[in-house]
Amino acid sequence: MASAVDTLDANSVALSEAIGSVYGDEAGQQFLELWRNHIGFFVEYTLGGATGDVAMQDAAAQKLDDYRADFGAFVDSATGGELPADAVAENLQVHVDTLIEAIDAVLAGSPDVFPKLREAA
């Protein structure tokens, strides 16, 4: 499990470096914090589902909704308004919804897991 977490975080760092190369180091660090947080929210959602803790899942889903707004504001600021916060947040809804569907499929032992993961990617 540790190598999967390390690989995921290395990917997050690489993404933040790409963002930083375009929008500056501060933006790269802001991106990394937001990105790592949203991964944690998906982990919390998964743990809630795995343990039957609906309140944990609901809280994680709310955090993901807040993340959409926060990430939208970040992109709006980084692009000088060229990508408006509301549009970014709206488009992120698909990412959140499809990944939650994939997580739910994993937790349910559904045979549809891989198509749902592909859709979420």
Biopython code that builds the backbone (N, CA, C, O; Angstrom):
import numpy as np
from Bio.PDB.StructureBuilder import StructureBuilder

atoms = [
    (1, "MET", "N", (0.820, -1.193, 0.000)),
    (1, "MET", "CA", (0.000, 0.000, 0.000)),
    (1, "MET", "C", (0.865, 1.258, 0.000)),
    (1, "MET", "O", (0.532, 2.240, -0.663)),
    (2, "ALA", "N", (1.967, 1.232, 0.736)),
    (2, "ALA", "CA", (2.815, 2.417, 0.822)),
    (2, "ALA", "C", (3.323, 2.836, -0.545)),
    (2, "ALA", "O", (3.392, 4.031, -0.835)),
    (3, "SER", "N", (3.681, 1.881, -1.391)),
    (3, "SER", "CA", (4.198, 2.261, -2.705)),
    (3, "SER", "C", (3.109, 2.898, -3.559)),
    (3, "SER", "O", (3.402, 3.784, -4.361)),
    (4, "ALA", "N", (1.860, 2.468, -3.407)),
    (4, "ALA", "CA", (0.760, 3.093, -4.147)),
    (4, "ALA", "C", (0.567, 4.532, -3.677)),
    (4, "ALA", "O", (0.367, 5.433, -4.492)),
    (5, "VAL", "N", (0.626, 4.745, -2.369)),
    (5, "VAL", "CA", (0.487, 6.090, -1.818)),
    (5, "VAL", "C", (1.647, 6.959, -2.276)),
    (5, "VAL", "O", (1.451, 8.111, -2.662)),
    (6, "ASP", "N", (2.863, 6.406, -2.234)),
    (6, "ASP", "CA", (4.041, 7.151, -2.674)),
    (6, "ASP", "C", (3.941, 7.515, -4.149)),
    (6, "ASP", "O", (4.282, 8.630, -4.543)),
    (7, "THR", "N", (3.473, 6.575, -4.961)),
    (7, "THR", "CA", (3.329, 6.827, -6.395)),
    (7, "THR", "C", (2.287, 7.906, -6.644)),
    (7, "THR", "O", (2.502, 8.805, -7.457)),
    (8, "LEU", "N", (1.166, 7.820, -5.952)),
    (8, "LEU", "CA", (0.118, 8.828, -6.099)),
    (8, "LEU", "C", (0.635, 10.200, -5.691)),
    (8, "LEU", "O", (0.361, 11.191, -6.369)),
    (9, "ASP", "N", (1.378, 10.268, -4.593)),
    (9, "ASP", "CA", (1.891, 11.566, -4.159)),
    (9, "ASP", "C", (2.962, 12.089, -5.110)),
    (9, "ASP", "O", (3.036, 13.293, -5.354)),
    (10, "ALA", "N", (3.784, 11.205, -5.643)),
    (10, "ALA", "CA", (4.785, 11.643, -6.624)),
    (10, "ALA", "C", (4.094, 12.240, -7.848)),
    (10, "ALA", "O", (4.563, 13.228, -8.412)),
    (11, "ASN", "N", (2.983, 11.638, -8.252)),
    (11, "ASN", "CA", (2.207, 12.178, -9.361)),
    (11, "ASN", "C", (1.641, 13.552, -8.993)),
    (11, "ASN", "O", (1.638, 14.467, -9.816)),
    (12, "SER", "N", (1.167, 13.690, -7.765)),
    (12, "SER", "CA", (0.637, 14.976, -7.301)),
    (12, "SER", "C", (1.717, 16.049, -7.331)),
    (12, "SER", "O", (1.472, 17.174, -7.767)),
    (13, "VAL", "N", (2.907, 15.698, -6.869)),
    (13, "VAL", "CA", (4.024, 16.645, -6.879)),
    (13, "VAL", "C", (4.380, 17.026, -8.315)),
    (13, "VAL", "O", (4.623, 18.198, -8.604)),
    (14, "ALA", "N", (4.411, 16.046, -9.211)),
    (14, "ALA", "CA", (4.721, 16.339, -10.617)),
    (14, "ALA", "C", (3.683, 17.281, -11.221)),
    (14, "ALA", "O", (4.032, 18.200, -11.963)),
    (15, "LEU", "N", (2.416, 17.055, -10.906)),
    (15, "LEU", "CA", (1.369, 17.962, -11.391)),
    (15, "LEU", "C", (1.580, 19.367, -10.841)),
    (15, "LEU", "O", (1.436, 20.351, -11.567)),
    (16, "SER", "N", (1.922, 19.460, -9.559)),
    (16, "SER", "CA", (2.125, 20.779, -8.953)),
    (16, "SER", "C", (3.323, 21.489, -9.575)),
    (16, "SER", "O", (3.315, 22.711, -9.727)),
    (17, "GLU", "N", (4.338, 20.734, -9.929)),
    (17, "GLU", "CA", (5.502, 21.337, -10.581)),
    (17, "GLU", "C", (5.144, 21.854, -11.967)),
    (17, "GLU", "O", (5.633, 22.902, -12.389)),
    (18, "ALA", "N", (4.290, 21.120, -12.674)),
    (18, "ALA", "CA", (3.829, 21.586, -13.988)),
    (18, "ALA", "C", (3.017, 22.874, -13.830)),
    (18, "ALA", "O", (3.195, 23.822, -14.594)),
    (19, "ILE", "N", (2.132, 22.902, -12.845)),
    (19, "ILE", "CA", (1.346, 24.116, -12.580)),
    (19, "ILE", "C", (2.288, 25.258, -12.212)),
    (19, "ILE", "O", (2.141, 26.376, -12.706)),
    (20, "GLY", "N", (3.247, 24.974, -11.352)),
    (20, "GLY", "CA", (4.205, 25.988, -10.936)),
    (20, "GLY", "C", (5.037, 26.530, -12.077)),
    (20, "GLY", "O", (5.401, 27.706, -12.073)),
    (21, "SER", "N", (5.344, 25.690, -13.057)),
    (21, "SER", "CA", (6.150, 26.153, -14.190)),
    (21, "SER", "C", (5.383, 27.141, -15.063)),
    (21, "SER", "O", (5.988, 27.933, -15.786)),
    (22, "VAL", "N", (4.070, 27.097, -14.999)),
    (22, "VAL", "CA", (3.244, 28.010, -15.796)),
    (22, "VAL", "C", (2.801, 29.216, -14.971)),
    (22, "VAL", "O", (2.866, 30.350, -15.445)),
    (23, "TYR", "N", (2.352, 28.976, -13.741)),
    (23, "TYR", "CA", (1.730, 30.033, -12.944)),
    (23, "TYR", "C", (2.568, 30.502, -11.761)),
    (23, "TYR", "O", (2.136, 31.374, -11.006)),
    (24, "GLY", "N", (3.758, 29.938, -11.590)),
    (24, "GLY", "CA", (4.640, 30.350, -10.507)),
    (24, "GLY", "C", (4.655, 29.349, -9.361)),
    (24, "GLY", "O", (3.727, 28.560, -9.183)),
    (25, "ASP", "N", (5.733, 29.405, -8.590)),
    (25, "ASP", "CA", (5.934, 28.445, -7.499)),
    (25, "ASP", "C", (4.827, 28.497, -6.449)),
    (25, "ASP", "O", (4.401, 27.461, -5.939)),
    (26, "GLU", "N", (4.362, 29.705, -6.128)),
    (26, "GLU", "CA", (3.300, 29.820, -5.123)),
    (26, "GLU", "C", (2.033, 29.106, -5.595)),
    (26, "GLU", "O", (1.379, 28.414, -4.816)),
    (27, "ALA", "N", (1.694, 29.275, -6.860)),
    (27, "ALA", "CA", (0.521, 28.585, -7.411)),
    (27, "ALA", "C", (0.738, 27.078, -7.389)),
    (27, "ALA", "O", (-0.191, 26.319, -7.112)),
    (28, "GLY", "N", (1.955, 26.644, -7.677)),
    (28, "GLY", "CA", (2.257, 25.216, -7.631)),
    (28, "GLY", "C", (2.037, 24.645, -6.240)),
    (28, "GLY", "O", (1.502, 23.546, -6.093)),
    (29, "GLN", "N", (2.449, 25.387, -5.221)),
    (29, "GLN", "CA", (2.257, 24.934, -3.839)),
    (29, "GLN", "C", (0.782, 24.952, -3.443)),
    (29, "GLN", "O", (0.308, 24.053, -2.748)),
    (30, "GLN", "N", (0.056, 25.985, -3.890)),
    (30, "GLN", "CA", (-1.387, 26.036, -3.611)),
    (30, "GLN", "C", (-2.089, 24.853, -4.261)),
    (30, "GLN", "O", (-2.941, 24.207, -3.650)),
    (31, "PHE", "N", (-1.718, 24.577, -5.510)),
    (31, "PHE", "CA", (-2.306, 23.438, -6.209)),
    (31, "PHE", "C", (-2.039, 22.152, -5.436)),
    (31, "PHE", "O", (-2.951, 21.354, -5.220)),
    (32, "LEU", "N", (-0.786, 21.949, -5.017)),
    (32, "LEU", "CA", (-0.416, 20.713, -4.331)),
    (32, "LEU", "C", (-1.235, 20.525, -3.056)),
    (32, "LEU", "O", (-1.697, 19.419, -2.771)),
    (33, "GLU", "N", (-1.415, 21.589, -2.296)),
    (33, "GLU", "CA", (-2.213, 21.485, -1.070)),
    (33, "GLU", "C", (-3.662, 21.115, -1.394)),
    (33, "GLU", "O", (-4.231, 20.218, -0.772)),
    (34, "LEU", "N", (-4.251, 21.805, -2.363)),
    (34, "LEU", "CA", (-5.634, 21.504, -2.755)),
    (34, "LEU", "C", (-5.759, 20.076, -3.266)),
    (34, "LEU", "O", (-6.693, 19.359, -2.906)),
    (35, "TRP", "N", (-4.812, 19.667, -4.109)),
    (35, "TRP", "CA", (-4.868, 18.341, -4.732)),
    (35, "TRP", "C", (-4.722, 17.236, -3.691)),
    (35, "TRP", "O", (-5.482, 16.267, -3.691)),
    (36, "ARG", "N", (-3.742, 17.389, -2.807)),
    (36, "ARG", "CA", (-3.562, 16.389, -1.749)),
    (36, "ARG", "C", (-4.803, 16.313, -0.862)),
    (36, "ARG", "O", (-5.231, 15.224, -0.480)),
    (37, "ASN", "N", (-5.375, 17.465, -0.536)),
    (37, "ASN", "CA", (-6.581, 17.465, 0.294)),
    (37, "ASN", "C", (-7.706, 16.704, -0.382)),
    (37, "ASN", "O", (-8.394, 15.914, 0.264)),
    (38, "HIS", "N", (-7.901, 16.931, -1.674)),
    (38, "HIS", "CA", (-9.034, 16.273, -2.338)),
    (38, "HIS", "C", (-8.826, 14.766, -2.403)),
    (38, "HIS", "O", (-9.791, 14.005, -2.332)),
    (39, "ILE", "N", (-7.590, 14.332, -2.536)),
    (39, "ILE", "CA", (-7.315, 12.891, -2.491)),
    (39, "ILE", "C", (-7.698, 12.347, -1.111)),
    (39, "ILE", "O", (-8.313, 11.286, -0.998)),
    (40, "GLY", "N", (-7.331, 13.081, -0.077)),
    (40, "GLY", "CA", (-7.700, 12.678, 1.276)),
    (40, "GLY", "C", (-9.204, 12.590, 1.477)),
    (40, "GLY", "O", (-9.684, 11.713, 2.195)),
    (41, "PHE", "N", (-9.946, 13.485, 0.854)),
    (41, "PHE", "CA", (-11.409, 13.453, 0.977)),
    (41, "PHE", "C", (-11.981, 12.193, 0.334)),
    (41, "PHE", "O", (-12.920, 11.594, 0.857)),
    (42, "PHE", "N", (-11.409, 11.794, -0.808)),
    (42, "PHE", "CA", (-11.857, 10.542, -1.431)),
    (42, "PHE", "C", (-11.503, 9.342, -0.550)),
    (42, "PHE", "O", (-12.273, 8.385, -0.463)),
    (43, "VAL", "N", (-10.346, 9.393, 0.097)),
    (43, "VAL", "CA", (-9.961, 8.317, 1.018)),
    (43, "VAL", "C", (-10.943, 8.264, 2.190)),
    (43, "VAL", "O", (-11.372, 7.182, 2.590)),
    (44, "GLU", "N", (-11.296, 9.419, 2.738)),
    (44, "GLU", "CA", (-12.270, 9.460, 3.835)),
    (44, "GLU", "C", (-13.613, 8.886, 3.387)),
    (44, "GLU", "O", (-14.249, 8.140, 4.130)),
    (45, "TYR", "N", (-14.040, 9.230, 2.184)),
    (45, "TYR", "CA", (-15.301, 8.700, 1.660)),
    (45, "TYR", "C", (-15.232, 7.174, 1.583)),
    (45, "TYR", "O", (-16.171, 6.476, 1.962)),
    (46, "THR", "N", (-14.104, 6.676, 1.087)),
    (46, "THR", "CA", (-13.914, 5.231, 0.950)),
    (46, "THR", "C", (-13.913, 4.544, 2.313)),
    (46, "THR", "O", (-14.576, 3.523, 2.496)),
    (47, "LEU", "N", (-13.176, 5.097, 3.262)),
    (47, "LEU", "CA", (-13.130, 4.520, 4.611)),
    (47, "LEU", "C", (-14.511, 4.519, 5.258)),
    (47, "LEU", "O", (-14.890, 3.558, 5.926)),
    (48, "GLY", "N", (-15.250, 5.588, 5.057)),
    (48, "GLY", "CA", (-16.607, 5.637, 5.591)),
    (48, "GLY", "C", (-17.467, 4.527, 5.016)),
    (48, "GLY", "O", (-18.221, 3.876, 5.739)),
    (49, "GLY", "N", (-17.350, 4.315, 3.712)),
    (49, "GLY", "CA", (-18.117, 3.248, 3.076)),
    (49, "GLY", "C", (-17.674, 1.871, 3.529)),
    (49, "GLY", "O", (-18.500, 0.982, 3.736)),
    (50, "ALA", "N", (-16.375, 1.696, 3.683)),
    (50, "ALA", "CA", (-15.840, 0.388, 4.079)),
    (50, "ALA", "C", (-16.217, 0.024, 5.512)),
    (50, "ALA", "O", (-16.323, -1.154, 5.855)),
    (51, "THR", "N", (-16.416, 1.040, 6.342)),
    (51, "THR", "CA", (-16.732, 0.785, 7.750)),
    (51, "THR", "C", (-18.213, 1.008, 8.073)),
    (51, "THR", "O", (-18.630, 0.874, 9.224)),
    (52, "GLY", "N", (-18.993, 1.345, 7.063)),
    (52, "GLY", "CA", (-20.420, 1.589, 7.283)),
    (52, "GLY", "C", (-20.713, 2.903, 7.987)),
    (52, "GLY", "O", (-21.788, 3.075, 8.561)),
    (53, "ASP", "N", (-19.770, 3.824, 7.946)),
    (53, "ASP", "CA", (-19.924, 5.121, 8.611)),
    (53, "ASP", "C", (-20.473, 6.141, 7.608)),
    (53, "ASP", "O", (-19.719, 6.850, 6.941)),
    (54, "VAL", "N", (-21.790, 6.194, 7.520)),
    (54, "VAL", "CA", (-22.450, 7.077, 6.557)),
    (54, "VAL", "C", (-22.143, 8.542, 6.856)),
    (54, "VAL", "O", (-22.003, 9.346, 5.935)),
    (55, "ALA", "N", (-22.038, 8.891, 8.134)),
    (55, "ALA", "CA", (-21.718, 10.274, 8.503)),
    (55, "ALA", "C", (-20.344, 10.671, 7.967)),
    (55, "ALA", "O", (-20.153, 11.803, 7.522)),
    (56, "MET", "N", (-19.387, 9.741, 8.010)),
    (56, "MET", "CA", (-18.055, 10.019, 7.476)),
    (56, "MET", "C", (-18.133, 10.233, 5.964)),
    (56, "MET", "O", (-17.496, 11.138, 5.425)),
    (57, "GLN", "N", (-18.912, 9.399, 5.290)),
    (57, "GLN", "CA", (-19.077, 9.560, 3.847)),
    (57, "GLN", "C", (-19.737, 10.896, 3.523)),
    (57, "GLN", "O", (-19.309, 11.601, 2.609)),
    (58, "ASP", "N", (-20.773, 11.238, 4.268)),
    (58, "ASP", "CA", (-21.460, 12.507, 4.024)),
    (58, "ASP", "C", (-20.524, 13.692, 4.248)),
    (58, "ASP", "O", (-20.530, 14.648, 3.473)),
    (59, "ALA", "N", (-19.723, 13.627, 5.307)),
    (59, "ALA", "CA", (-18.769, 14.703, 5.591)),
    (59, "ALA", "C", (-17.727, 14.802, 4.484)),
    (59, "ALA", "O", (-17.363, 15.902, 4.068)),
    (60, "ALA", "N", (-17.251, 13.665, 4.010)),
    (60, "ALA", "CA", (-16.266, 13.666, 2.925)),
    (60, "ALA", "C", (-16.877, 14.225, 1.646)),
    (60, "ALA", "O", (-16.224, 14.977, 0.923)),
    (61, "ALA", "N", (-18.118, 13.865, 1.366)),
    (61, "ALA", "CA", (-18.794, 14.393, 0.173)),
    (61, "ALA", "C", (-18.936, 15.910, 0.271)),
    (61, "ALA", "O", (-18.783, 16.611, -0.729)),
    (62, "GLN", "N", (-19.226, 16.417, 1.461)),
    (62, "GLN", "CA", (-19.316, 17.871, 1.645)),
    (62, "GLN", "C", (-17.956, 18.524, 1.442)),
    (62, "GLN", "O", (-17.861, 19.588, 0.830)),
    (63, "LYS", "N", (-16.902, 17.889, 1.953)),
    (63, "LYS", "CA", (-15.551, 18.424, 1.757)),
    (63, "LYS", "C", (-15.192, 18.446, 0.273)),
    (63, "LYS", "O", (-14.542, 19.380, -0.197)),
    (64, "LEU", "N", (-15.614, 17.424, -0.462)),
    (64, "LEU", "CA", (-15.358, 17.406, -1.903)),
    (64, "LEU", "C", (-16.122, 18.519, -2.604)),
    (64, "LEU", "O", (-15.618, 19.110, -3.560)),
    (65, "ASP", "N", (-17.320, 18.808, -2.145)),
    (65, "ASP", "CA", (-18.082, 19.910, -2.718)),
    (65, "ASP", "C", (-17.378, 21.238, -2.431)),
    (65, "ASP", "O", (-17.279, 22.099, -3.306)),
    (66, "ASP", "N", (-16.892, 21.395, -1.201)),
    (66, "ASP", "CA", (-16.135, 22.596, -0.848)),
    (66, "ASP", "C", (-14.852, 22.684, -1.673)),
    (66, "ASP", "O", (-14.455, 23.770, -2.098)),
    (67, "TYR", "N", (-14.210, 21.548, -1.896)),
    (67, "TYR", "CA", (-12.995, 21.502, -2.711)),
    (67, "TYR", "C", (-13.267, 22.046, -4.108)),
    (67, "TYR", "O", (-12.458, 22.801, -4.648)),
    (68, "ARG", "N", (-14.394, 21.672, -4.693)),
    (68, "ARG", "CA", (-14.717, 22.155, -6.038)),
    (68, "ARG", "C", (-14.717, 23.681, -6.067)),
    (68, "ARG", "O", (-14.170, 24.291, -6.986)),
    (69, "ALA", "N", (-15.325, 24.287, -5.067)),
    (69, "ALA", "CA", (-15.363, 25.749, -4.999)),
    (69, "ALA", "C", (-13.964, 26.321, -4.772)),
    (69, "ALA", "O", (-13.580, 27.301, -5.411)),
    (70, "ASP", "N", (-13.207, 25.712, -3.866)),
    (70, "ASP", "CA", (-11.850, 26.191, -3.573)),
    (70, "ASP", "C", (-10.941, 26.057, -4.786)),
    (70, "ASP", "O", (-10.168, 26.965, -5.093)),
    (71, "PHE", "N", (-11.035, 24.921, -5.476)),
    (71, "PHE", "CA", (-10.191, 24.715, -6.648)),
    (71, "PHE", "C", (-10.606, 25.670, -7.765)),
    (71, "PHE", "O", (-9.761, 26.198, -8.487)),
    (72, "GLY", "N", (-11.908, 25.884, -7.899)),
    (72, "GLY", "CA", (-12.384, 26.850, -8.888)),
    (72, "GLY", "C", (-11.822, 28.236, -8.622)),
    (72, "GLY", "O", (-11.390, 28.923, -9.548)),
    (73, "ALA", "N", (-11.828, 28.652, -7.355)),
    (73, "ALA", "CA", (-11.274, 29.959, -6.991)),
    (73, "ALA", "C", (-9.777, 30.018, -7.284)),
    (73, "ALA", "O", (-9.268, 31.039, -7.746)),
    (74, "PHE", "N", (-9.079, 28.923, -7.013)),
    (74, "PHE", "CA", (-7.644, 28.866, -7.303)),
    (74, "PHE", "C", (-7.388, 29.049, -8.795)),
    (74, "PHE", "O", (-6.552, 29.863, -9.186)),
    (75, "VAL", "N", (-8.099, 28.301, -9.625)),
    (75, "VAL", "CA", (-7.887, 28.379, -11.075)),
    (75, "VAL", "C", (-8.273, 29.761, -11.597)),
    (75, "VAL", "O", (-7.583, 30.321, -12.448)),
    (76, "ASP", "N", (-9.363, 30.303, -11.093)),
    (76, "ASP", "CA", (-9.790, 31.649, -11.488)),
    (76, "ASP", "C", (-8.677, 32.655, -11.209)),
    (76, "ASP", "O", (-8.346, 33.485, -12.056)),
    (77, "SER", "N", (-8.104, 32.566, -10.007)),
    (77, "SER", "CA", (-7.026, 33.477, -9.623)),
    (77, "SER", "C", (-5.775, 33.251, -10.463)),
    (77, "SER", "O", (-5.162, 34.204, -10.944)),
    (78, "ALA", "N", (-5.400, 31.996, -10.637)),
    (78, "ALA", "CA", (-4.173, 31.676, -11.381)),
    (78, "ALA", "C", (-4.257, 32.118, -12.836)),
    (78, "ALA", "O", (-3.251, 32.505, -13.430)),
    (79, "THR", "N", (-5.451, 32.060, -13.405)),
    (79, "THR", "CA", (-5.615, 32.406, -14.827)),
    (79, "THR", "C", (-6.091, 33.834, -15.026)),
    (79, "THR", "O", (-6.409, 34.230, -16.147)),
    (80, "GLY", "N", (-6.143, 34.609, -13.956)),
    (80, "GLY", "CA", (-6.607, 35.982, -14.075)),
    (80, "GLY", "C", (-8.045, 36.076, -14.562)),
    (80, "GLY", "O", (-8.410, 37.018, -15.264)),
    (81, "GLY", "N", (-8.853, 35.103, -14.188)),
    (81, "GLY", "CA", (-10.261, 35.105, -14.562)),
    (81, "GLY", "C", (-10.575, 34.488, -15.909)),
    (81, "GLY", "O", (-11.736, 34.443, -16.316)),
    (82, "GLU", "N", (-9.554, 34.011, -16.605)),
    (82, "GLU", "CA", (-9.794, 33.380, -17.912)),
    (82, "GLU", "C", (-10.597, 32.089, -17.776)),
    (82, "GLU", "O", (-11.366, 31.730, -18.669)),
    (83, "LEU", "N", (-10.414, 31.402, -16.666)),
    (83, "LEU", "CA", (-11.228, 30.223, -16.340)),
    (83, "LEU", "C", (-11.993, 30.563, -15.067)),
    (83, "LEU", "O", (-11.445, 30.459, -13.969)),
    (84, "PRO", "N", (-13.253, 30.969, -15.203)),
    (84, "PRO", "CA", (-14.023, 31.422, -14.044)),
    (84, "PRO", "C", (-14.246, 30.318, -13.008)),
    (84, "PRO", "O", (-14.413, 29.146, -13.348)),
    (85, "ALA", "N", (-14.242, 30.722, -11.750)),
    (85, "ALA", "CA", (-14.379, 29.786, -10.636)),
    (85, "ALA", "C", (-15.619, 28.914, -10.766)),
    (85, "ALA", "O", (-15.546, 27.702, -10.566)),
    (86, "ASP", "N", (-16.748, 29.512, -11.097)),
    (86, "ASP", "CA", (-17.995, 28.744, -11.187)),
    (86, "ASP", "C", (-17.927, 27.679, -12.270)),
    (86, "ASP", "O", (-18.411, 26.564, -12.079)),
    (87, "ALA", "N", (-17.329, 28.016, -13.402)),
    (87, "ALA", "CA", (-17.225, 27.048, -14.502)),
    (87, "ALA", "C", (-16.310, 25.891, -14.120)),
    (87, "ALA", "O", (-16.601, 24.735, -14.428)),
    (88, "VAL", "N", (-15.209, 26.201, -13.452)),
    (88, "VAL", "CA", (-14.284, 25.151, -13.019)),
    (88, "VAL", "C", (-14.968, 24.246, -12.000)),
    (88, "VAL", "O", (-14.896, 23.022, -12.103)),
    (89, "ALA", "N", (-15.629, 24.848, -11.019)),
    (89, "ALA", "CA", (-16.320, 24.060, -9.990)),
    (89, "ALA", "C", (-17.395, 23.182, -10.613)),
    (89, "ALA", "O", (-17.560, 22.025, -10.225)),
    (90, "GLU", "N", (-18.121, 23.726, -11.571)),
    (90, "GLU", "CA", (-19.168, 22.945, -12.239)),
    (90, "GLU", "C", (-18.573, 21.756, -12.987)),
    (90, "GLU", "O", (-19.112, 20.651, -12.929)),
    (91, "ASN", "N", (-17.474, 21.979, -13.683)),
    (91, "ASN", "CA", (-16.846, 20.889, -14.428)),
    (91, "ASN", "C", (-16.232, 19.841, -13.510)),
    (91, "ASN", "O", (-16.162, 18.668, -13.878)),
    (92, "LEU", "N", (-15.794, 20.234, -12.341)),
    (92, "LEU", "CA", (-15.241, 19.272, -11.385)),
    (92, "LEU", "C", (-16.306, 18.352, -10.811)),
    (92, "LEU", "O", (-15.981, 17.298, -10.263)),
    (93, "GLN", "N", (-17.571, 18.734, -10.927)),
    (93, "GLN", "CA", (-18.642, 17.884, -10.412)),
    (93, "GLN", "C", (-18.607, 16.512, -11.076)),
    (93, "GLN", "O", (-18.860, 15.498, -10.425)),
    (94, "VAL", "N", (-18.296, 16.479, -12.364)),
    (94, "VAL", "CA", (-18.213, 15.203, -13.086)),
    (94, "VAL", "C", (-17.103, 14.339, -12.490)),
    (94, "VAL", "O", (-17.294, 13.141, -12.280)),
    (95, "HIS", "N", (-15.955, 14.937, -12.218)),
    (95, "HIS", "CA", (-14.828, 14.213, -11.619)),
    (95, "HIS", "C", (-15.246, 13.605, -10.280)),
    (95, "HIS", "O", (-15.024, 12.421, -10.031)),
    (96, "VAL", "N", (-15.846, 14.418, -9.434)),
    (96, "VAL", "CA", (-16.261, 13.952, -8.111)),
    (96, "VAL", "C", (-17.308, 12.850, -8.239)),
    (96, "VAL", "O", (-17.194, 11.800, -7.606)),
    (97, "ASP", "N", (-18.323, 13.092, -9.057)),
    (97, "ASP", "CA", (-19.415, 12.116, -9.187)),
    (97, "ASP", "C", (-18.943, 10.778, -9.737)),
    (97, "ASP", "O", (-19.317, 9.725, -9.221)),
    (98, "THR", "N", (-18.119, 10.816, -10.784)),
    (98, "THR", "CA", (-17.702, 9.553, -11.397)),
    (98, "THR", "C", (-16.754, 8.779, -10.488)),
    (98, "THR", "O", (-16.796, 7.549, -10.461)),
    (99, "LEU", "N", (-15.907, 9.472, -9.750)),
    (99, "LEU", "CA", (-15.006, 8.759, -8.846)),
    (99, "LEU", "C", (-15.772, 8.193, -7.647)),
    (99, "LEU", "O", (-15.458, 7.100, -7.175)),
    (100, "ILE", "N", (-16.757, 8.914, -7.159)),
    (100, "ILE", "CA", (-17.590, 8.371, -6.079)),
    (100, "ILE", "C", (-18.356, 7.145, -6.572)),
    (100, "ILE", "O", (-18.485, 6.163, -5.841)),
    (101, "GLU", "N", (-18.861, 7.192, -7.798)),
    (101, "GLU", "CA", (-19.538, 6.015, -8.360)),
    (101, "GLU", "C", (-18.585, 4.827, -8.433)),
    (101, "GLU", "O", (-18.977, 3.698, -8.139)),
    (102, "ALA", "N", (-17.339, 5.072, -8.822)),
    (102, "ALA", "CA", (-16.353, 3.992, -8.898)),
    (102, "ALA", "C", (-16.043, 3.447, -7.503)),
    (102, "ALA", "O", (-15.943, 2.234, -7.318)),
    (103, "ILE", "N", (-15.891, 4.333, -6.533)),
    (103, "ILE", "CA", (-15.631, 3.894, -5.160)),
    (103, "ILE", "C", (-16.800, 3.061, -4.647)),
    (103, "ILE", "O", (-16.604, 2.007, -4.042)),
    (104, "ASP", "N", (-18.010, 3.539, -4.891)),
    (104, "ASP", "CA", (-19.193, 2.787, -4.458)),
    (104, "ASP", "C", (-19.238, 1.407, -5.108)),
    (104, "ASP", "O", (-19.634, 0.431, -4.472)),
    (105, "ALA", "N", (-18.833, 1.329, -6.374)),
    (105, "ALA", "CA", (-18.813, 0.040, -7.076)),
    (105, "ALA", "C", (-17.787, -0.902, -6.448)),
    (105, "ALA", "O", (-18.051, -2.094, -6.287)),
    (106, "VAL", "N", (-16.622, -0.369, -6.094)),
    (106, "VAL", "CA", (-15.603, -1.189, -5.424)),
    (106, "VAL", "C", (-16.153, -1.712, -4.102)),
    (106, "VAL", "O", (-16.052, -2.902, -3.805)),
    (107, "LEU", "N", (-16.728, -0.822, -3.320)),
    (107, "LEU", "CA", (-17.249, -1.208, -2.005)),
    (107, "LEU", "C", (-18.369, -2.234, -2.103)),
    (107, "LEU", "O", (-18.536, -3.067, -1.212)),
    (108, "ALA", "N", (-19.138, -2.171, -3.192)),
    (108, "ALA", "CA", (-20.251, -3.108, -3.378)),
    (108, "ALA", "C", (-19.812, -4.411, -4.036)),
    (108, "ALA", "O", (-20.607, -5.343, -4.163)),
    (109, "GLY", "N", (-18.545, -4.481, -4.457)),
    (109, "GLY", "CA", (-18.072, -5.671, -5.158)),
    (109, "GLY", "C", (-18.688, -5.816, -6.537)),
    (109, "GLY", "O", (-18.849, -6.929, -7.036)),
    (110, "SER", "N", (-19.027, -4.709, -7.143)),
    (110, "SER", "CA", (-19.686, -4.702, -8.448)),
    (110, "SER", "C", (-18.717, -5.095, -9.561)),
    (110, "SER", "O", (-17.539, -4.741, -9.509)),
    (111, "PRO", "N", (-19.201, -5.820, -10.558)),
    (111, "PRO", "CA", (-18.358, -6.137, -11.708)),
    (111, "PRO", "C", (-18.124, -4.923, -12.613)),
    (111, "PRO", "O", (-17.327, -4.994, -13.548)),
    (112, "ASP", "N", (-18.809, -3.817, -12.342)),
    (112, "ASP", "CA", (-18.678, -2.607, -13.161)),
    (112, "ASP", "C", (-17.546, -1.691, -12.707)),
    (112, "ASP", "O", (-17.444, -0.560, -13.181)),
    (113, "VAL", "N", (-16.704, -2.157, -11.805)),
    (113, "VAL", "CA", (-15.661, -1.310, -11.237)),
    (113, "VAL", "C", (-14.749, -0.732, -12.312)),
    (113, "VAL", "O", (-14.541, 0.481, -12.350)),
    (114, "PHE", "N", (-14.206, -1.565, -13.176)),
    (114, "PHE", "CA", (-13.205, -1.070, -14.124)),
    (114, "PHE", "C", (-13.778, -0.096, -15.141)),
    (114, "PHE", "O", (-13.128, 0.909, -15.427)),
    (115, "PRO", "N", (-14.962, -0.336, -15.705)),
    (115, "PRO", "CA", (-15.532, 0.696, -16.580)),
    (115, "PRO", "C", (-15.789, 2.012, -15.834)),
    (115, "PRO", "O", (-15.624, 3.092, -16.402)),
    (116, "LYS", "N", (-16.188, 1.919, -14.581)),
    (116, "LYS", "CA", (-16.441, 3.134, -13.806)),
    (116, "LYS", "C", (-15.130, 3.868, -13.500)),
    (116, "LYS", "O", (-15.092, 5.099, -13.525)),
    (117, "LEU", "N", (-14.070, 3.132, -13.214)),
    (117, "LEU", "CA", (-12.767, 3.764, -13.004)),
    (117, "LEU", "C", (-12.263, 4.427, -14.278)),
    (117, "LEU", "O", (-11.695, 5.518, -14.235)),
    (118, "ARG", "N", (-12.471, 3.770, -15.399)),
    (118, "ARG", "CA", (-12.061, 4.340, -16.683)),
    (118, "ARG", "C", (-12.824, 5.637, -16.945)),
    (118, "ARG", "O", (-12.245, 6.620, -17.406)),
    (119, "GLU", "N", (-14.119, 5.636, -16.650)),
    (119, "GLU", "CA", (-14.925, 6.844, -16.836)),
    (119, "GLU", "C", (-14.447, 7.962, -15.916)),
    (119, "GLU", "O", (-14.400, 9.125, -16.316)),
    (120, "ALA", "N", (-14.095, 7.609, -14.692)),
    (120, "ALA", "CA", (-13.642, 8.610, -13.729)),
    (120, "ALA", "C", (-12.291, 9.203, -14.113)),
    (120, "ALA", "O", (-11.995, 10.354, -13.792)),
    (121, "ALA", "N", (-11.482, 8.417, -14.795)),
    (121, "ALA", "CA", (-10.163, 8.908, -15.199)),
    (121, "ALA", "C", (-10.333, 9.897, -16.301)),
    (121, "ALA", "O", (-9.349, 10.442, -16.799)),
]
sb = StructureBuilder()
sb.init_structure("model")
sb.init_model(0)
sb.init_chain("A")
sb.init_seg("    ")
for serial, (resi, resn, name, xyz) in enumerate(atoms, 1):
    if name == "N":
        sb.init_residue(resn, " ", resi, " ")
    sb.init_atom(name, np.array(xyz, "f"), 0.0, 1.0, " ", f" {name:<3s}", serial, name[0])
structure = sb.get_structure()
